[in-house]
Amino acid sequence: MIDNFLKKYNLTRYQVAKISGVPESTLVSANDSHINSLSVRVIQALSMATGKTPGAVLDELIKQQGNPIIVFIQSHPGLNKKLVSDIENLMIDLHNQGADVKNVTFNRYYDEGNDTNERATIAMQNLKTQLIEFKNKLK
């Protein structure tokens, strides 16, 4: 998990260890750990090396780990509850049919404009339509 995070910044665990003073062995152990078991010391080391706040580092690690649809929904608490529920139910139905929706991305959303509730709602409505179409094709 940490190695994937560091790739984005063209850093290695060795470099993080040198910058932060945290032993490389600590970073090696943390690399195979679940995000919930990362120590503050490791988060601070990543923060020092990347120039980001510890909170920003943690946010990025959480996003890196989760289902992109769920992460998007959690990042936009102002979304319509019924729309979110409909999408969650579609995801459950698709999962039960053996489909995987973890490859959904929101790159265009973030690249093409400001992150607003209105745009997020439109993105979710479009996603709902796509999930319905995908579900219908599986039948």
DAMO-V25779 format. One record per backbone hydrogen bond with DSSP energy under -0.5 kcal/mol. CO is the residue of the C=O (numbers start at 1). NH is the residue of the N-H. E is the energy in kcal/mol with one decimal. If there is no record, write none. Layout:
co->CO nh->NH e->E
co->CO nh->NH e->E
//
This chain:
co->1 nh->5 e->-1.8
co->2 nh->6 e->-2.8
co->3 nh->7 e->-1.8
co->4 nh->8 e->-0.9
co->5 nh->8 e->-0.6
co->6 nh->9 e->-1.3
co->6 nh->11 e->-2.1
co->7 nh->10 e->-1.6
co->12 nh->16 e->-2.2
co->13 nh->17 e->-2.6
co->14 nh->18 e->-2.2
co->15 nh->19 e->-2.5
co->16 nh->20 e->-2.8
co->17 nh->21 e->-2.3
co->23 nh->26 e->-0.8
co->23 nh->27 e->-1.3
co->24 nh->28 e->-2.4
co->25 nh->29 e->-2.2
co->26 nh->30 e->-2.2
co->27 nh->31 e->-1.9
co->28 nh->32 e->-0.8
co->29 nh->32 e->-0.7
co->30 nh->33 e->-1.5
co->34 nh->37 e->-2.0
co->35 nh->38 e->-1.4
co->39 nh->43 e->-2.1
co->40 nh->44 e->-2.9
co->41 nh->45 e->-1.9
co->42 nh->46 e->-2.4
co->43 nh->47 e->-2.2
co->44 nh->48 e->-2.7
co->45 nh->49 e->-2.1
co->46 nh->50 e->-1.9
co->47 nh->51 e->-1.9
co->47 nh->52 e->-0.9
co->53 nh->57 e->-2.3
co->54 nh->58 e->-2.5
co->55 nh->59 e->-2.5
co->56 nh->60 e->-2.2
co->57 nh->61 e->-2.4
co->58 nh->62 e->-2.4
co->59 nh->63 e->-2.4
co->60 nh->64 e->-2.4
co->61 nh->65 e->-1.3
co->62 nh->66 e->-1.7
co->67 nh->71 e->-2.7
co->68 nh->72 e->-2.2
co->69 nh->73 e->-2.5
co->70 nh->74 e->-2.8
co->71 nh->75 e->-1.7
co->72 nh->76 e->-0.6
co->73 nh->76 e->-1.2
co->76 nh->79 e->-1.7
co->80 nh->84 e->-2.3
co->81 nh->85 e->-2.6
co->82 nh->86 e->-2.7
co->83 nh->87 e->-2.2
co->84 nh->88 e->-2.7
co->85 nh->89 e->-2.5
co->86 nh->90 e->-2.1
co->87 nh->91 e->-2.5
co->88 nh->92 e->-2.1
co->89 nh->93 e->-2.6
co->90 nh->94 e->-2.8
co->91 nh->95 e->-2.5
co->92 nh->96 e->-2.6
co->93 nh->97 e->-1.1
co->94 nh->99 e->-2.8
co->95 nh->98 e->-1.7
co->101 nh->104 e->-1.0
co->106 nh->110 e->-2.0
co->107 nh->111 e->-2.4
co->108 nh->112 e->-2.2
co->114 nh->116 e->-1.2
co->116 nh->120 e->-2.5
co->117 nh->121 e->-2.4
co->118 nh->122 e->-2.0
co->119 nh->123 e->-2.5
co->120 nh->124 e->-2.2
co->121 nh->125 e->-2.5
co->122 nh->126 e->-2.6
co->123 nh->127 e->-2.3
co->124 nh->128 e->-2.7
co->125 nh->129 e->-2.0
co->126 nh->130 e->-2.3
co->127 nh->131 e->-2.9
co->128 nh->132 e->-2.3
co->129 nh->133 e->-2.3
co->130 nh->134 e->-2.6
co->131 nh->135 e->-2.6
co->132 nh->136 e->-2.5
co->133 nh->137 e->-1.9
co->134 nh->138 e->-1.3
co->135 nh->139 e->-0.8
co->136 nh->139 e->-0.5
//
